[in-house]
Structures are given as C-alpha cells and as structure tokens.
Amino acid sequence: MSRPFSMPVLSHVSELRKRLIIVASVFAVSMVGGMFAAPSILNYMKSAPPASGMTWNAFSPWDGIQLYMSVSAILAFAVTLPVALHQLWAFVKHGLSDRERTATLRYIPFSLGCLACGLAFGYYVVFPMSFSFVSSVAQRMSLVETYGASQYFRFMLNVVIPIAVAFELPIVVMFLTGIGALTPYKLRKLRRAAYVVLVVVSTAITPPDFLSAFIVLIPLVILYEGSVWLSGSVYRKRTERIALAGAAAEGSAG
C-alpha cells in the first residue's frame, strides 16, 4: 500500500536532486570563470568614480583573496540566477496549469530585468552620492581617508543591494496578487503609508540633502505606482478566470 505513494515522492526527490546538481554545477563553472574575470571587474571599479584616483589598501593578508573571491562569487551568482530560476520553474511546472506556466515563465526575464536596473541605479547613482557624502564628512573632521579594499567593497554592497532588492517590488506584488494574498485596493489604501516608508528609505540610504533623497525617491515611487497598476492587471485577469471557471462548473452541473 505504501509503494504507490512512495514512488512519486522518490521521483520528486530525484528530480529535485538533479536540478540542484545542475544549479551547483553551473555555479561552480561560473565561479571558475569569475576568477578569470575578477581582475578586469576590479580594475574597472578602481577606474570608475568614486574610486578613480583612490588608493585601495589591504589591512589584512586575507583582504586581497577575500575581495577576489567575493567578486568571483557575485559574478557566479549573477550567471547562475537565471539557471536557478528556470530549474525552479521546471520543477514546479508539473503542478501548474498551462496558463499558470506561461505567466510564471514570464516572471523570470522580468525579474532579472528589474534586478539589473536596480543594480545599475544603485551603483551609478546612489552609491556615488553616498560615498561623496561620507567622504565630505571625513574631510570636515580633518580625517585622513585611507580606505581598505575590503571595506570599500562592503560599503558598496550595503548601498547597492538594498536598491536592487527594492526594484523587485513589482515582481513580489504581481506574485502576491496572483495567489490572492494582495489586491490593488489594498495597495491604494496603503498608498500614504507606503509613501512615508519610501521617503524614510530614500532618506536613509542617501546623503542628508533634499536633492539626493528626491533623486532616489522618484524611481521608488514609480516602482510602487507601477506595482499598483500591475496588481490591478493581474487581479482583473484572476477575477475573470475565476468567474469563467465558476460559470463552466455551473454549466456542467446543470
């Protein structure tokens, strides 16, 4: 009696293991490739503002290898992410309808596009402003700016990563709306509170001046309003689909 039940479970476990091996293999190969690309990436970062003309120092014997491996790992993660998302979709697609498969598959390139835009905006816009501010504070306090390579890289990630995550808001909203956990009406109702949160976030990650905070606030507001619009679109399609399913069920019952 237990064998028919255990076989599907073992089959799912085997498939999951196979897909995890694929993801791990891609990450390992990408990690090796990232080691070859890391010096070029680091040279670009050293030549681009705000690091241009700056001397990176190593305060520990491990700083160089740590920075080298960190860049390689980030490059490997960027290459592996699309593969991991596709493998995840391939694993769960068997439990989805054709419509849900198509909708879920569309999320993958959209999610990657939002992530790329967030990383670009964070690195080329927010990070230079933040670094310029902390540097000006150090100069006002007559401090000698001697930056370590590891500390510079960590500060950059602390600024860029939250921005990249914030750019994933439309994907999260679309997903929650698709499963019925969120509606556009709730988002509109929470608009004032959301704007206050966005103002706090934009102020916290930028220098304390109006222009910098405003520059960051604009795309965050656009992301929220775009999320409201996307939520409305997904909600309408979901409502229509449920109505059609209900009508079909009543017709078959009659």
Backbone as CSV, one residue per row, in Angstrom:
resi,resn,N_x,N_y,N_z,CA_x,CA_y,CA_z,C_x,C_y,C_z
1,MET,0.822,-1.202,0.000,0.000,0.000,0.000,0.865,1.266,0.000
2,SER,2.021,1.162,0.629,2.866,2.372,0.736,3.686,2.619,-0.514
3,ARG,3.849,1.558,-1.352,4.729,1.709,-2.516,4.214,2.705,-3.544
4,PRO,2.903,2.684,-3.937,2.421,3.674,-4.897,2.585,5.094,-4.415
5,PHE,2.545,5.286,-3.078,2.688,6.648,-2.546,4.145,7.078,-2.510
6,SER,5.038,6.077,-2.204,6.437,6.446,-2.043,7.125,6.710,-3.375
7,MET,6.672,6.048,-4.418,7.324,6.226,-5.705,7.255,7.659,-6.220
8,PRO,6.062,8.298,-6.212,6.045,9.700,-6.648,6.931,10.590,-5.792
9,VAL,6.958,10.335,-4.482,7.801,11.138,-3.594,9.266,10.951,-3.958
10,LEU,9.665,9.700,-4.159,11.050,9.439,-4.551,11.373,10.049,-5.905
11,SER,10.386,10.038,-6.798,10.589,10.644,-8.104,10.807,12.140,-7.994
12,HIS,10.023,12.809,-7.150,10.182,14.257,-6.944,11.536,14.567,-6.302
13,VAL,11.923,13.738,-5.319,13.212,13.952,-4.660,14.354,13.779,-5.651
14,SER,14.235,12.771,-6.508,15.269,12.533,-7.519,15.353,13.692,-8.505
15,GLU,14.188,14.188,-8.923,14.184,15.320,-9.851,14.765,16.567,-9.199
16,LEU,14.385,16.798,-7.923,14.913,17.959,-7.209,16.428,17.863,-7.069
17,ARG,16.925,16.668,-6.751,18.368,16.481,-6.626,19.062,16.749,-7.956
18,LYS,18.464,16.289,-9.053,19.058,16.503,-10.364,19.145,17.988,-10.687
19,ARG,18.088,18.725,-10.377,18.080,20.155,-10.693,19.032,20.928,-9.772
20,LEU,19.151,20.500,-8.519,20.113,21.138,-7.625,21.541,20.890,-8.085
21,ILE,21.795,19.696,-8.615,23.128,19.391,-9.145,23.433,20.278,-10.353
22,ILE,22.420,20.507,-11.196,22.611,21.384,-12.353,22.970,22.795,-11.909
23,VAL,22.217,23.307,-10.933,22.470,24.660,-10.436,23.850,24.747,-9.802
24,ALA,24.200,23.738,-8.971,25.508,23.746,-8.319,26.635,23.651,-9.341
25,SER,26.437,22.868,-10.385,27.462,22.731,-11.422,27.662,24.040,-12.171
26,VAL,26.544,24.703,-12.516,26.650,25.992,-13.203,27.361,27.013,-12.319
27,PHE,27.037,27.001,-11.017,27.690,27.939,-10.100,29.185,27.667,-10.005
28,ALA,29.559,26.378,-9.933,30.979,26.035,-9.827,31.743,26.462,-11.084
29,VAL,31.177,26.174,-12.254,31.836,26.569,-13.504,31.906,28.093,-13.613
30,SER,30.818,28.756,-13.223,30.793,30.225,-13.275,31.781,30.822,-12.280
31,MET,31.967,30.141,-11.161,32.927,30.614,-10.167,34.344,30.584,-10.740
32,VAL,34.652,29.521,-11.447,35.965,29.433,-12.082,36.129,30.531,-13.137
33,GLY,35.076,30.701,-13.958,35.126,31.780,-14.942,35.212,33.143,-14.292
34,GLY,34.519,33.298,-13.149,34.570,34.571,-12.434,35.955,34.903,-11.919
35,MET,36.748,33.869,-11.608,38.113,34.118,-11.145,38.970,34.746,-12.237
36,PHE,38.700,34.376,-13.488,39.433,34.974,-14.606,38.933,36.386,-14.905
37,ALA,37.623,36.617,-14.677,37.044,37.927,-14.981,37.194,38.919,-13.833
38,ALA,37.443,38.430,-12.619,37.500,39.307,-11.441,38.525,40.425,-11.566
39,PRO,39.752,40.166,-12.040,40.708,41.280,-12.151,40.222,42.403,-13.049
40,SER,39.568,42.064,-14.160,39.052,43.104,-15.060,37.944,43.899,-14.382
41,ILE,37.081,43.198,-13.647,36.000,43.883,-12.933,36.569,44.821,-11.878
42,LEU,37.542,44.349,-11.128,38.143,45.177,-10.080,38.867,46.380,-10.677
43,ASN,39.547,46.177,-11.804,40.223,47.303,-12.458,39.218,48.338,-12.937
44,TYR,38.070,47.871,-13.438,37.030,48.814,-13.861,36.496,49.592,-12.666
45,MET,36.248,48.884,-11.563,35.726,49.554,-10.366,36.729,50.565,-9.830
46,LYS,38.025,50.269,-9.913,39.039,51.196,-9.420,39.168,52.426,-10.315
47,SER,38.833,52.266,-11.608,38.969,53.386,-12.541,37.699,54.222,-12.643
48,ALA,36.571,53.685,-12.158,35.294,54.397,-12.255,35.031,55.166,-10.964
49,PRO,34.373,56.338,-11.063,34.009,57.069,-9.857,33.101,56.223,-8.970
50,PRO,33.207,56.364,-7.650,34.062,57.321,-6.928,35.455,56.804,-6.586
51,ALA,35.824,55.614,-7.086,37.122,55.033,-6.721,38.260,55.548,-7.581
52,SER,37.971,56.257,-8.678,39.036,56.738,-9.562,39.968,57.682,-8.804
53,GLY,41.258,57.424,-8.909,42.242,58.233,-8.212,42.426,57.859,-6.765
54,MET,41.729,56.821,-6.289,41.807,56.392,-4.903,42.752,55.204,-4.787
55,THR,43.448,55.150,-3.680,44.329,54.018,-3.403,43.618,53.037,-2.479
56,TRP,43.468,51.816,-2.945,42.875,50.778,-2.101,43.987,50.102,-1.300
57,ASN,43.771,49.988,-0.013,44.774,49.406,0.869,44.291,48.053,1.388
58,ALA,45.242,47.198,1.718,44.943,45.908,2.325,45.362,45.957,3.785
59,PHE,44.407,45.837,4.684,44.685,45.898,6.112,44.844,44.517,6.733
60,SER,44.720,43.500,5.906,44.868,42.131,6.372,45.428,41.294,5.228
61,PRO,46.230,40.258,5.538,46.726,39.394,4.460,45.614,38.726,3.669
62,TRP,44.450,38.634,4.253,43.318,37.979,3.594,42.486,38.937,2.763
63,ASP,42.719,40.233,2.844,41.864,41.196,2.148,41.868,40.979,0.639
64,GLY,43.040,40.749,0.071,43.126,40.581,-1.374,42.363,39.358,-1.856
65,ILE,42.602,38.209,-1.229,41.928,36.986,-1.655,40.438,37.036,-1.343
66,GLN,40.093,37.704,-0.235,38.676,37.834,0.097,37.937,38.663,-0.936
67,LEU,38.534,39.770,-1.352,37.917,40.612,-2.367,37.855,39.880,-3.702
68,TYR,38.919,39.177,-4.035,38.984,38.418,-5.287,37.890,37.361,-5.340
69,MET,37.732,36.598,-4.249,36.727,35.541,-4.204,35.317,36.131,-4.130
70,SER,35.155,37.270,-3.478,33.826,37.893,-3.385,33.331,38.325,-4.759
71,VAL,34.200,38.938,-5.539,33.819,39.353,-6.891,33.501,38.127,-7.746
72,SER,34.311,37.087,-7.619,34.067,35.861,-8.381,32.726,35.252,-7.999
73,ALA,32.410,35.238,-6.698,31.148,34.662,-6.239,29.955,35.471,-6.720
74,ILE,30.079,36.787,-6.731,28.979,37.631,-7.199,28.745,37.419,-8.692
75,LEU,29.815,37.332,-9.464,29.672,37.049,-10.890,29.043,35.682,-11.118
76,ALA,29.461,34.696,-10.335,28.890,33.354,-10.460,27.413,33.352,-10.085
77,PHE,27.065,34.109,-9.066,25.655,34.199,-8.664,24.821,34.846,-9.759
78,ALA,25.369,35.887,-10.387,24.635,36.565,-11.460,24.400,35.636,-12.648
79,VAL,25.388,34.794,-12.962,25.237,33.855,-14.075,24.295,32.715,-13.697
80,THR,24.350,32.280,-12.441,23.572,31.122,-12.000,22.115,31.467,-11.746
81,LEU,21.821,32.702,-11.404,20.457,33.075,-11.038,19.430,32.729,-12.119
82,PRO,19.653,33.089,-13.403,18.658,32.699,-14.414,18.481,31.187,-14.519
83,VAL,19.594,30.455,-14.400,19.512,28.994,-14.465,18.736,28.451,-13.280
84,ALA,18.988,29.002,-12.085,18.281,28.543,-10.892,16.784,28.821,-10.993
85,LEU,16.429,29.993,-11.498,15.008,30.321,-11.647,14.340,29.403,-12.667
86,HIS,15.045,29.107,-13.756,14.477,28.213,-14.769,14.328,26.792,-14.226
87,GLN,15.305,26.329,-13.465,15.205,24.995,-12.875,14.088,24.931,-11.841
88,LEU,13.903,26.001,-11.086,12.794,26.042,-10.138,11.458,25.991,-10.861
89,TRP,11.363,26.753,-11.942,10.126,26.731,-12.735,9.888,25.355,-13.342
90,ALA,10.932,24.711,-13.839,10.787,23.383,-14.430,10.363,22.356,-13.392
91,PHE,10.761,22.570,-12.130,10.399,21.626,-11.075,8.938,21.757,-10.660
92,VAL,8.426,22.997,-10.620,7.056,23.204,-10.130,6.033,23.270,-11.259
93,LYS,6.474,23.289,-12.511,5.533,23.482,-13.611,4.547,22.331,-13.754
94,HIS,4.922,21.138,-13.276,4.034,19.987,-13.411,2.758,20.155,-12.594
95,GLY,2.823,20.979,-11.555,1.639,21.214,-10.739,0.862,22.453,-11.124
96,LEU,1.228,23.065,-12.254,0.575,24.287,-12.704,-0.217,24.032,-13.974
97,SER,-1.224,24.856,-14.182,-1.970,24.795,-15.431,-1.155,25.454,-16.540
98,ASP,-1.610,25.302,-17.780,-0.891,25.907,-18.909,-0.824,27.423,-18.771
99,ARG,-1.911,28.026,-18.315,-1.931,29.481,-18.133,-0.947,29.909,-17.045
100,GLU,-0.926,29.148,-15.939,-0.021,29.477,-14.841,1.439,29.254,-15.240
101,ARG,1.689,28.236,-16.073,3.053,28.018,-16.544,3.548,29.194,-17.373
102,THR,2.692,29.660,-18.283,3.079,30.786,-19.142,3.316,32.043,-18.321
103,ALA,2.416,32.303,-17.348,2.554,33.503,-16.525,3.803,33.439,-15.658
104,THR,4.077,32.259,-15.085,5.245,32.107,-14.228,6.532,32.252,-15.023
105,LEU,6.565,31.692,-16.230,7.757,31.771,-17.067,8.073,33.217,-17.446
106,ARG,7.024,34.032,-17.592,7.250,35.444,-17.924,7.900,36.205,-16.779
107,TYR,7.715,35.722,-15.544,8.284,36.422,-14.401,9.811,36.389,-14.410
108,ILE,10.394,35.341,-14.985,11.844,35.162,-14.895,12.605,36.290,-15.595
109,PRO,12.382,36.561,-16.888,13.116,37.675,-17.516,12.747,39.034,-16.920
110,PHE,11.478,39.191,-16.516,11.056,40.451,-15.910,11.784,40.677,-14.591
111,SER,11.912,39.592,-13.792,12.614,39.696,-12.518,14.083,40.035,-12.727
112,LEU,14.712,39.392,-13.703,16.126,39.676,-13.987,16.315,41.102,-14.497
113,GLY,15.365,41.581,-15.307,15.448,42.950,-15.801,15.346,43.967,-14.679
114,CYS,14.416,43.730,-13.759,14.266,44.632,-12.606,15.525,44.608,-11.743
115,LEU,16.103,43.407,-11.557,17.316,43.305,-10.755,18.474,44.054,-11.411
116,ALA,18.624,43.922,-12.728,19.696,44.618,-13.434,19.522,46.133,-13.344
117,CYS,18.291,46.603,-13.498,18.030,48.047,-13.382,18.340,48.542,-11.978
118,GLY,17.965,47.748,-10.974,18.245,48.137,-9.592,19.730,48.196,-9.301
119,LEU,20.478,47.222,-9.798,21.924,47.225,-9.594,22.579,48.419,-10.289
120,ALA,22.150,48.707,-11.512,22.715,49.834,-12.248,22.402,51.161,-11.565
121,PHE,21.147,51.321,-11.145,20.763,52.566,-10.470,21.497,52.717,-9.143
122,GLY,21.612,51.614,-8.409,22.302,51.679,-7.127,23.782,52.000,-7.266
123,TYR,24.433,51.388,-8.277,25.880,51.567,-8.413,26.247,52.904,-9.043
124,TYR,25.497,53.316,-10.066,25.885,54.508,-10.818,25.253,55.803,-10.287
125,VAL,24.218,55.686,-9.466,23.542,56.892,-8.978,23.642,57.008,-7.458
126,VAL,23.112,56.027,-6.740,23.026,56.142,-5.282,24.394,55.985,-4.620
127,PHE,25.167,55.007,-5.054,26.466,54.764,-4.414,27.415,55.957,-4.521
128,PRO,27.595,56.589,-5.696,28.474,57.761,-5.736,28.016,58.892,-4.814
129,MET,26.700,59.114,-4.727,26.203,60.164,-3.831,26.495,59.824,-2.377
130,SER,26.281,58.565,-2.000,26.520,58.155,-0.619,28.001,58.248,-0.273
131,PHE,28.850,57.810,-1.200,30.285,57.858,-0.929,30.781,59.298,-0.857
132,SER,30.244,60.144,-1.722,30.640,61.552,-1.692,30.280,62.190,-0.362
133,PHE,29.144,61.802,0.181,28.717,62.383,1.458,29.630,61.953,2.594
134,VAL,29.883,60.639,2.726,30.727,60.170,3.827,32.145,60.690,3.683
135,SER,32.594,60.865,2.446,33.923,61.417,2.235,33.988,62.879,2.653
136,SER,32.926,63.639,2.362,32.894,65.054,2.763,32.857,65.190,4.281
137,VAL,32.160,64.280,4.951,32.136,64.306,6.417,33.530,64.053,6.973
138,ALA,34.241,63.081,6.400,35.601,62.794,6.859,36.523,63.991,6.653
139,GLN,36.371,64.686,5.528,37.204,65.849,5.252,36.907,66.993,6.214
140,ARG,35.637,67.191,6.554,35.271,68.241,7.504,35.843,67.962,8.886
141,MET,36.008,66.684,9.210,36.563,66.308,10.508,38.076,66.171,10.461
142,SER,38.679,66.560,9.318,40.143,66.522,9.129,40.692,65.108,9.306
143,LEU,39.930,64.140,8.816,40.371,62.752,8.889,41.109,62.376,7.608
144,VAL,42.139,61.548,7.752,42.884,61.066,6.598,42.107,59.892,5.994
145,GLU,41.698,60.038,4.743,40.886,58.998,4.099,41.792,57.908,3.545
146,THR,41.950,56.867,4.319,42.728,55.700,3.919,41.765,54.523,3.881
147,TYR,41.329,54.165,2.694,40.283,53.158,2.558,40.874,51.799,2.231
148,GLY,40.351,50.803,2.902,40.714,49.435,2.594,39.844,48.901,1.465
149,ALA,40.409,48.037,0.630,39.650,47.495,-0.495,38.440,46.711,-0.020
150,SER,38.617,45.926,1.031,37.512,45.120,1.548,36.410,45.997,2.116
151,GLN,36.797,47.055,2.846,35.803,47.963,3.438,35.050,48.742,2.365
152,TYR,35.758,49.152,1.319,35.119,49.867,0.213,34.079,48.974,-0.471
153,PHE,34.458,47.735,-0.721,33.558,46.801,-1.391,32.340,46.505,-0.521
154,ARG,32.546,46.354,0.792,31.427,46.077,1.699,30.465,47.265,1.766
155,PHE,31.023,48.475,1.799,30.173,49.666,1.814,29.352,49.768,0.529
156,MET,29.974,49.448,-0.598,29.264,49.491,-1.870,28.100,48.503,-1.880
157,LEU,28.325,47.285,-1.401,27.259,46.278,-1.381,26.130,46.684,-0.443
158,ASN,26.472,47.305,0.679,25.439,47.740,1.628,24.523,48.803,1.036
159,VAL,25.013,49.532,0.042,24.197,50.557,-0.609,23.465,49.991,-1.817
160,VAL,24.167,49.212,-2.627,23.618,48.767,-3.913,22.591,47.652,-3.739
161,ILE,22.872,46.681,-2.871,21.979,45.527,-2.731,20.564,45.920,-2.291
162,PRO,20.380,46.789,-1.272,19.006,47.176,-0.913,18.254,47.840,-2.069
163,ILE,18.949,48.641,-2.877,18.298,49.256,-4.027,17.863,48.189,-5.031
164,ALA,18.737,47.220,-5.287,18.395,46.143,-6.221,17.203,45.341,-5.725
165,VAL,17.149,45.089,-4.422,16.013,44.354,-3.840,14.727,45.161,-3.967
166,ALA,14.827,46.484,-3.759,13.638,47.337,-3.873,13.066,47.306,-5.285
167,PHE,13.908,47.125,-6.271,13.445,47.083,-7.662,12.710,45.782,-7.975
168,GLU,12.723,44.830,-7.064,11.972,43.586,-7.243,10.534,43.716,-6.734
169,LEU,10.160,44.896,-6.257,8.816,45.108,-5.718,7.713,44.737,-6.707
170,PRO,7.801,45.125,-7.985,6.722,44.741,-8.911,6.532,43.237,-9.028
171,ILE,7.616,42.473,-9.007,7.519,41.018,-9.099,6.806,40.449,-7.880
172,VAL,7.182,40.938,-6.705,6.562,40.455,-5.471,5.073,40.780,-5.453
173,VAL,4.720,41.997,-5.872,3.322,42.405,-5.881,2.514,41.559,-6.877
174,MET,3.077,41.328,-8.051,2.378,40.509,-9.039,2.161,39.088,-8.527
175,PHE,3.168,38.531,-7.874,3.044,37.173,-7.348,1.988,37.097,-6.246
176,LEU,2.027,38.037,-5.303,1.062,38.026,-4.198,-0.356,38.271,-4.708
177,THR,-0.490,39.103,-5.737,-1.814,39.323,-6.318,-2.296,38.076,-7.043
178,GLY,-1.368,37.402,-7.706,-1.737,36.206,-8.450,-2.250,35.086,-7.571
179,ILE,-1.743,34.997,-6.328,-2.193,33.941,-5.420,-3.313,34.419,-4.495
180,GLY,-3.754,35.654,-4.693,-4.884,36.158,-3.933,-4.548,36.746,-2.580
181,ALA,-3.265,36.917,-2.255,-2.873,37.466,-0.958,-2.856,38.989,-0.943
182,LEU,-2.973,39.613,-2.113,-2.910,41.066,-2.210,-3.834,41.532,-3.319
183,THR,-4.400,42.709,-3.148,-5.277,43.292,-4.159,-4.840,44.729,-4.425
184,PRO,-5.183,45.259,-5.601,-4.837,46.664,-5.878,-5.551,47.629,-4.940
185,TYR,-6.700,47.222,-4.421,-7.430,48.087,-3.493,-6.647,48.262,-2.191
186,LYS,-6.000,47.186,-1.724,-5.171,47.295,-0.523,-3.979,48.203,-0.769
187,LEU,-3.388,48.077,-1.948,-2.242,48.922,-2.265,-2.621,50.395,-2.331
188,ARG,-3.772,50.680,-2.926,-4.221,52.077,-2.976,-4.546,52.601,-1.581
189,LYS,-5.109,51.746,-0.756,-5.443,52.146,0.608,-4.190,52.433,1.429
190,LEU,-3.119,51.694,1.127,-1.867,51.856,1.866,-0.917,52.844,1.204
191,ARG,-1.402,53.603,0.207,-0.519,54.475,-0.558,0.162,55.523,0.327
192,ARG,-0.594,56.172,1.207,0.002,57.213,2.052,1.076,56.632,2.957
193,ALA,0.770,55.500,3.579,1.758,54.869,4.458,2.964,54.413,3.657
194,ALA,2.727,53.898,2.446,3.834,53.452,1.601,4.737,54.621,1.211
195,TYR,4.137,55.769,0.907,4.935,56.941,0.550,5.819,57.382,1.726
196,VAL,5.276,57.308,2.927,6.070,57.670,4.107,7.259,56.724,4.243
197,VAL,7.017,55.428,4.039,8.102,54.445,4.114,9.146,54.706,3.032
198,LEU,8.691,55.027,1.831,9.622,55.305,0.739,10.468,56.544,1.024
199,VAL,9.855,57.558,1.623,10.610,58.760,1.984,11.676,58.422,3.025
200,VAL,11.298,57.604,4.015,12.260,57.205,5.048,13.404,56.410,4.438
201,VAL,13.075,55.478,3.527,14.106,54.657,2.896,15.037,55.505,2.034
202,SER,14.465,56.389,1.230,15.294,57.239,0.367,16.180,58.175,1.173
203,THR,15.694,58.619,2.318,16.495,59.493,3.185,17.603,58.714,3.882
204,ALA,17.297,57.452,4.240,18.264,56.658,4.991,19.454,56.221,4.150
205,ILE,19.255,56.008,2.864,20.329,55.463,2.024,21.020,56.529,1.188
206,THR,20.676,57.793,1.406,21.297,58.883,0.657,21.842,59.936,1.610
207,PRO,22.709,60.811,1.135,23.172,61.926,1.964,21.996,62.784,2.430
208,PRO,22.139,63.447,3.576,21.026,64.220,4.130,20.801,65.552,3.423
209,ASP,20.512,65.489,2.144,20.118,66.698,1.429,18.907,66.359,0.567
210,PHE,18.120,67.373,0.283,16.837,67.154,-0.382,17.002,66.576,-1.784
211,LEU,17.980,67.078,-2.523,18.136,66.673,-3.921,18.466,65.185,-4.045
212,SER,19.413,64.702,-3.234,19.794,63.292,-3.304,18.623,62.388,-2.940
213,ALA,17.933,62.738,-1.852,16.786,61.925,-1.435,15.685,61.950,-2.494
214,PHE,15.505,63.095,-3.125,14.459,63.218,-4.146,14.800,62.383,-5.379
215,ILE,16.093,62.352,-5.745,16.519,61.574,-6.909,16.248,60.087,-6.691
216,VAL,16.448,59.619,-5.469,16.190,58.214,-5.164,14.702,57.960,-4.967
217,LEU,13.996,58.933,-4.419,12.571,58.756,-4.141,11.759,58.595,-5.423
218,ILE,12.118,59.312,-6.476,11.335,59.269,-7.721,11.206,57.851,-8.279
219,PRO,12.313,57.103,-8.484,12.128,55.737,-9.006,11.404,54.813,-8.036
220,LEU,11.560,55.041,-6.725,10.840,54.213,-5.760,9.332,54.440,-5.859
221,VAL,8.933,55.687,-6.032,7.507,55.992,-6.197,6.994,55.398,-7.509
222,ILE,7.796,55.529,-8.570,7.391,54.948,-9.854,7.238,53.433,-9.730
223,LEU,8.143,52.797,-8.990,8.040,51.354,-8.771,6.754,50.998,-8.035
224,TYR,6.421,51.796,-7.030,5.198,51.500,-6.269,3.961,51.689,-7.131
225,GLU,3.890,52.800,-7.847,2.719,53.045,-8.687,2.636,52.026,-9.819
226,GLY,3.794,51.646,-10.353,3.795,50.596,-11.357,3.328,49.268,-10.788
227,SER,3.686,49.017,-9.532,3.232,47.798,-8.875,1.723,47.806,-8.675
228,VAL,1.167,48.983,-8.355,-0.287,49.096,-8.203,-0.975,48.797,-9.534
229,TRP,-0.434,49.341,-10.611,-1.024,49.103,-11.929,-0.916,47.636,-12.329
230,LEU,0.242,47.036,-12.096,0.416,45.623,-12.413,-0.498,44.753,-11.559
231,SER,-0.653,45.137,-10.298,-1.551,44.392,-9.418,-2.980,44.437,-9.936
232,GLY,-3.399,45.606,-10.423,-4.749,45.723,-10.979,-4.930,44.851,-12.202
233,SER,-3.909,44.794,-13.064,-3.995,43.964,-14.257,-4.079,42.484,-13.903
234,VAL,-3.218,42.039,-12.985,-3.230,40.637,-12.569,-4.536,40.299,-11.852
235,TYR,-5.019,41.238,-11.043,-6.252,40.990,-10.288,-7.453,40.844,-11.224
236,ARG,-7.524,41.685,-12.251,-8.634,41.587,-13.204,-8.610,40.257,-13.948
237,LYS,-7.429,39.854,-14.386,-7.322,38.575,-15.096,-7.665,37.413,-14.184
238,ARG,-7.250,37.497,-12.939,-7.548,36.420,-11.987,-9.041,36.357,-11.706
239,THR,-9.681,37.522,-11.558,-11.125,37.556,-11.305,-11.899,36.994,-12.492
240,GLU,-11.494,37.375,-13.694,-12.156,36.852,-14.893,-11.977,35.335,-15.009
241,ARG,-10.786,34.863,-14.673,-10.535,33.431,-14.766,-11.379,32.658,-13.760
242,ILE,-11.507,33.197,-12.542,-12.326,32.533,-11.527,-13.790,32.549,-11.940
243,ALA,-14.243,33.683,-12.527,-15.646,33.779,-12.967,-15.935,32.773,-14.082
244,LEU,-15.021,32.651,-15.025,-15.218,31.692,-16.106,-15.221,30.253,-15.598
245,ALA,-14.348,29.980,-14.638,-14.312,28.640,-14.063,-15.614,28.335,-13.336
246,GLY,-16.139,29.358,-12.611,-17.396,29.161,-11.909,-18.560,28.937,-12.861
247,ALA,-18.570,29.719,-13.956,-19.643,29.554,-14.947,-19.558,28.188,-15.611
248,ALA,-18.338,27.744,-15.896,-18.185,26.417,-16.513,-18.633,25.320,-15.566
249,ALA,-18.356,25.482,-14.279,-18.777,24.477,-13.307,-20.305,24.436,-13.179
250,GLU,-20.939,25.620,-13.187,-22.412,25.651,-13.122,-23.034,25.046,-14.367
251,GLY,-22.380,25.308,-15.549,-22.916,24.746,-16.791,-22.826,23.232,-16.818
252,SER,-21.718,22.688,-16.323,-21.567,21.237,-16.305,-22.488,20.591,-15.274
253,ALA,-22.746,21.312,-14.183,-23.661,20.785,-13.171,-25.090,20.791,-13.644
254,GLY,-25.450,21.817,-14.469,-26.803,21.902,-14.996,-27.028,20.901,-16.102
